[in-house]
Amino acid sequence: MTASALLSVRHIVKDYRAHGQTVRAVDDVSFDIAPGTTFGLVGESGSGKSTVARCALRLVDPTSGEALIDGVDIHRARGRALRELRARVGMVFQNPVAALNPRIPVRDSIAEPLRTHERLSRSQIDARVAALLDEVGLATTHAARLPHQLSGGQCQRVGIARALATRPELLVLDEPTSALDVSVQAQVLNLLRRLRAEHGLTFMLISHDLDVVRYMSDVAGVMCRGALVEVGPAAQVLTSPAHEYTAQLLAAMPPTPGAVHPPASLDTNEMSPLP
């Protein structure tokens, strides 16, 4: 673990049993995220990105390996120590509508982590919820609405407000814009950048969109079939890749206006198989 790392993922392996066989979703993944930076994890759907994030937050248990928050393994923490670690991290999920309970109003969705982690009165919770809604660009009138009464972008803003409720240091963003319209994507990304600057947040960003990773990230990691095949400064990884899979990802991007050559097809079968 790097001394300055807020989150250190060490040799995470995750196996699943399917149809009598063992499927390795994550294969010996390690990386560090320094405080105040954004680590972008990019790769195709099914490459293991979200599983790594869920292991890092103890939403699922890894087959082996560890996830350290300020040097403390979240998978070994118990009781009060575990609750304190959970309060220091938040997660924004890929599907903003499905991530919210359809039967409870926005107010209760945002207030739930406050009730879990802090001892606050009803008036204090209401005040915090109103402040969080304002911070993500929603009106206090949204507090009484149900998820189906909101747009996808508004639901994602509610998800961000909920993730911020306990004033975390680390936010894990799992494809935070993939389910949104293009114009709304830009609004959400700019909101996240502003929140990071204002609160000194650390982000772990998961995306299959290289442009999103390039726009948001300081460091980029590239996953292929469960393995982390390349990691480095985002500008370097996404312009001068060292691994053939990263080069194929870049070549498979839609052409920019005026481009002469069509994008290359992405073929991972030509690469050496992982163990």
Secondary structure as GFF3:
##gff-version 3
##sequence-region A 1 275
A	DSSP	beta_strand	7	18	.	.	.	ID=ss1
A	DSSP	beta_strand	21	33	.	.	.	ID=ss2
A	DSSP	beta_strand	38	42	.	.	.	ID=ss3
A	DSSP	alpha_helix	49	56	.	.	.	ID=ss4
A	DSSP	beta_strand	64	69	.	.	.	ID=ss5
A	DSSP	beta_strand	72	73	.	.	.	ID=ss6
A	DSSP	alpha_helix	79	87	.	.	.	ID=ss7
A	DSSP	beta_strand	89	92	.	.	.	ID=ss8
A	DSSP	alpha_helix	106	117	.	.	.	ID=ss9
A	DSSP	alpha_helix	122	135	.	.	.	ID=ss10
A	DSSP	three_ten_helix	140	144	.	.	.	ID=ss11
A	DSSP	three_ten_helix	147	149	.	.	.	ID=ss12
A	DSSP	alpha_helix	152	164	.	.	.	ID=ss13
A	DSSP	beta_strand	170	174	.	.	.	ID=ss14
A	DSSP	alpha_helix	182	199	.	.	.	ID=ss15
A	DSSP	beta_strand	202	207	.	.	.	ID=ss16
A	DSSP	alpha_helix	210	216	.	.	.	ID=ss17
A	DSSP	beta_strand	219	224	.	.	.	ID=ss18
A	DSSP	beta_strand	227	233	.	.	.	ID=ss19
A	DSSP	alpha_helix	234	237	.	.	.	ID=ss20
A	DSSP	alpha_helix	244	251	.	.	.	ID=ss21
A	DSSP	three_ten_helix	268	270	.	.	.	ID=ss22
###
